[in-house]
Amino acid sequence: MDELTPERFYDFSIASGAAVSPDGERVAFLVSEFDAEEDDRHTSLFVAPTDGSAEPYRLTRASSASSPQWSPDGDRLAFVAARETDAGLAVENGSEIEAEDDDEENGEPVGDGPKPQVWSFDMARGGDARQLTDRDYGVAEFDWAPDGERIVISARDPTEADEEYLRQREDDGPIEIDRLQHKGDGAGWLDEVSSYLFVVDAESRETVRLDGAVDDAEKGDRRGLQPAWSPDGDRIAFVAQHEEDPDDTHVRNVYTIRPDGTGYEQVTDAGLRVAAPEWSPDGSRIAVGGGEPYNWYKPTEAYVLDVESGEFDSVSGSLDRTIAFGGNPQWLDDDTLVGLFGDEGNTRMVRLDAHSDDPERVFVAQGRSRSVSGLSVSDGGETLAFRMDDPEDGADVYAMGREGLEAEKGTEADEAGLAQVSEVNADLVDEPHDCVRVSWENSDGVTIHGLAYLPPEFDPEDPEPHPVVSSVHGGPMSYDSPAFGFDQLFWTSKGYIVLRTNYRGSTSYGQEFAERLRGTRGDKEVDDVKTGVEHLVEEGWADEDRLYLTGFSYGGITTAAAVTKTDIFAGAAAEHGIYDFYATFGTDDNHLWHEDEFGLPWENVDTYREISSITDVDQVDTPLLITAGEEDWRCPPTQAEQLFVSVRKQGVDSRLVIYPGEHHNIGDPDRAIHRLEELATWFEDH
């Protein structure tokens, strides 16, 4: 296998966002691509037949699309995108297209380009997309009405006083904040602007605000109201937060309202953080995902609400597994749902009985070497579409009939009715890596599981010691599952084994395993990671002189903690982490998470010292690369600075890299490339 250079990241594509048509014949999906000339990421919308009989057809190219959704009759495909104003709409508004940049004269938000709006393709007649909304501050999300003549949207709606204040901030005026949650990563300094639901006529664009459909916590933090229109068109369900201080709790509930703005009603009151309401086909029930607001280690479960009686029960609790990100349950019929759950280091489908807690793992043909995400179900539940990651064969969109849920392990794709409808990254590498599951006992005798990505020439039966990059996942309430990712391909092409450990605290192994980390930091997960690489050394897979450690977010936190407790790593890279929990409290956007688990810092000084790696920084001997985003408000860059100076003061080889303008991620392609170059150079030099 030829070495994969960091610059090949521009050739990497990511398929996601599958949305199957109501009749199950077509699937829309998104593909993110990276433009080397513009150094930018563009997400395009494609559509393809679900039987895989034809190549996908590209619908958009110039702007980034999201949230594809078919109209109930399947004749139109709507999506959200920030594009230049529809020429027809500009004429209707009596404005010249060339004058759109004059924000002051047009009354648009100061200093901003096109805002995300809802657009729609006529899939029956063809032509370019038509703009359905024209909100000054954009649209966050939408849902079709059952009649296909209206949509409901969620959008910010500032008062005149709000607009004046926002203009003052744009002009470098003072930032004045009264709310507790004063900042949000990727959103910046928050404001008091509320988001509402609006009903929009899809033809005339006439818009009506539903005054009761407002979220007290939805003031710039982008969580969304998640509207869902009932099958009979009579009510709209949405998620909101109306506690006494919405910034000081994670509790969220489901509410319903009529499309004319009357009949506002709270329909759940279980003290949970609920999300993603889905109406049953007959409209008698609403399914949601629900989690314990003050204990994120407890699995998020699927709940079903009986709209008439108000009964609200979990239908997945006995599984003791958490709903996967983006995997909230969807209805197959009036009595059955299917959702995606984290299950022992994998993401898989689970069928749920709407009347009882009797979950059943299905689509066993998926096996343990592949992972699914982004599930979509057609009307009637006869067709399912999703992305499936196979570390040896890519990550693409697939579709299958409902009968595929019964397919057993080892079933061939055609026998399971499984059709591949996209093919991205087919030419990225000539020989992909293998991914194998490994397990070992940690120092406490607990069995820990992980994934090892192997260089193409590596033979587990006749191994030769290779350098190892132990890459620690974030969260910690998360997990690693088999994935086709650029990072793993890059490292394995250079001859490294990549070990990804599902340490104690990881989800997908049940509540007891996850809660073993609760209230602690820097001990148990460090031991799990350390004993993992030691296991590879014992097996003859790893070169004990070339062991390297890295991690992003909570992985960065773990990396910094590890180098205060062990010197087995030749080099380490702590990326975008927190190293002094006392100092960061209130300066990040996660104060409530920290308080829920560790209490308030001034009341629990010793606890905050114990969980902070900066407390034991005098024990660091390992060469340490430290990175941060300049505008990261999840793990502020001051944390990286503090760790860097503290390590450097002791004469330890260290390096600090700050990415200007970046939040708690690496957004621009050139930054992603630079990151890999920095890591590779650091490890090769040590």
Secondary structure, 3 states (H helix, E strand, C coil): CCCCCHHHHHHCCEEEEEEECCCCCEEEEEEEEEECCCCEEEEEEEEEECCCCCCCEECCCCCCEEEEEECCCCCEEEEEECCCCCHHHHHHCCCCHHHHHCHHHHCCCCCCCCCCEEEEEECCCCCCCEECCCCCCCCCEEEECCCCCEEEEEEECCCHHHHHHHHHHHCCCCCCCCCCCCEECCCEECCCCCEEEEEEECCCCCEEEEEEEECCCCCCCCCCCCCEECCCCCCEEEEECCCCCHHHCCCEEEEEECCCCCCCEECCCCCCEEEEEEECCCCCEEEEEEECCCCCCCCCEEEEEECCCCCEEECCHHHCCCECCCCCCEEEECCEEEEEEECCCCEEEEEEECCCCCCEECCHHHCCCCEEEEEEECHHHCEEEEEEEECCCEEEEEEEEHHHHHCCCCCCCCCCCCEECCCCCCCCCCCCCEEEEEEEECCCCCEEEEEEEECCCCCCCCCCCEEEEEEECCCCCCCCCCCCCHHHHHHHHCCCEEEEEECCCCCCCCHHHHHCCCCCCCCHHHHHHHHHHHHHHHCCCEEEEEEEEEEECHHHHHHHHHCCCCCCCCEEEEECCCCCHHHHCCCCCCHHHHHHHHCCCCCCHHHHHHCCHHHHHHHCCCCEEEEEECCCCCCCHHHHHHHHHHHHCCCCCEEEEEECCCCCCCCCHHHHHHHHHHHHHHHHHC
